[in-house]
């Protein structure tokens, strides 16, 4: 029995692994807090980002990870999330936001040096020019170390724009950089 993490096809069945094609990968540099995928071809039905990583910084343990599409920094996003740390669950959201929140990425603080953040982010119907874009997020990191705000994150968001997505930017809310242990992959999902 195998488990496939991915989006569902239009018939409700899990997409097969042969439905995914690698578009690009990026690695943190230790000196930049931005990862951007640009010139994304409009040859797929959906996109998926798979990420494992952390950010630089000490004296704190986590920071929100922002996602923006086509370089849009305006208040053109909405977002919702459910989160839990094994003890407490909470929910939140925002309308007229300037980003989609993808969870809390961990820092390289020595108190949590062995912890990594993971995320799977789906961008549905990214190539459409007639509908707003929807995003699904599953992310998290170990909740048992240093800071009770580590948690599992289930989120959704919308970019309130009908333009086709041709670039994706990920960055932490702070001015911290992605460490060299950060790896991000962008996949196209066939229709």
Secondary structure, DSSP 8 states (H G I E B T S, - for coil): -----S-B-TTSSB--GGGEEEEEEEE--SS-SEEEE-S--S-SSEEEEEEEE-B--SS--EEEEEEEETT--SS-EEEEEEEE-SS-EEEEEEEEESSEEEEEEEB--GGGTT--EEEEEEEETTT-SSS-EEEEEEEE--SSSS-TT--EEEEEEEE---S----EEEEESSS--B-TT-EEEEEEE--
